[in-house]
Amino acid sequence: MSTLTERKIVLTLASLSAITPLAIDTYLPAIPTISKDFLTTIPNIEFSVSIYFFGMALGQLFGGPISDAYGRRPMIFAGLFLFGICSLLLAFVTQIELFWLLRALQAFSGGLATVNVSATVRDMFSGKESARVFSLISMVMLMAPLIAPSIGSVILAFFDWNLIFIFISLYAFISLFHYLKTFPKVKKEKTKATPLKNYIEVFNHKQALVFIFAQVLCTSGMYTYITSSSFIYMEYFSINSGLFSILFGVTVLMMMVFGRLNAWLVKTKEPISLLKFGMLSQTLLGFILFVFHNDAGIYLIFPLIGLYIGMLGFIFSNSVALTLEFFPHISASANAIIGVLQYSIGALMGFVASSLHDGTLFPIFSVMAIVSICGTSLLFFGTKNYKSPHHH
């Protein structure tokens, strides 16, 4: 392990987790163009965003226990390799049904690979140290959604949308090569894959479930926003795709800033207090968005959304670290459950907001406010008797 510096670990793992935001956000600016090419509606193409979230969830569900049994490296190899192939094929599709199918496969293989990221951190670090490393990884990883829509816009300015998927494919193969070069082969005791047993163990842990569901509810507000972001800015506020990329990026930047702040604060503060602060603030912001969305212009809506999403910088890494503390031996399985619930409930909420679509911002902001209120209430009621596993 001596050759692996913390910086190398963080950068390599972050570049792996970045494949998800790249696969989702790079083609957001191209959605109108793709729908014209396929002679179909924009919601039909937007549906491929929800399909991606669900596929990702399934991939993690399968990948987690297999990885706990057979090791991280084979899973990451298989996942990234398949992901690269599917991305390449997506560039040559002409039918919407085939597009959906390949998106599902692309997402599934992405899930197989990325479920290993948090598990690898848990293999190497624990406690506050792991909360700090999670913060650093998510900060680097957030560079992806920050620049992804802009990469998409730039490619669109000079080439066809197909090149976006060729770019994603290249990225996957380069990350795979880099990972195999950087991470040494680890001798893993082969154990039997016991997915059901692992998952039952996680679901039987009441305290862990509180953290998982509170986090999933608060992050599904972000998925609702991602699914509807091009409607909010490009349709409702009539903004062009260049400015859309910038606004989308600034929102992600907020999350990075708060994530960085969290990595610094967690050295002296308990992860649980930071988590409570993040969720309470998010609920307050969601409530303000909901109450004032009718009279507010973009100058108020935009910073409020930015802060609302930004609070995930406090929510995400702390809740994952707190949850995984309970499951050192099956961390990939526990992490798979977090991922599955997060992506599927997130996709569901995005889908709910889209299907209530009435040309206003009301459905989007009501969903965002409700999920935050539920998540925060759950956290506060569910952690009254919380004891850290380290204090036994």
Summary of the structure (lengths in Angstrom):
residues: 392
radius of gyration: 19.9
end to end distance: 29.9
largest distance: 61.5
contacts: 1447
relative contact order: 0.15
helix: 82%
strand: 0%
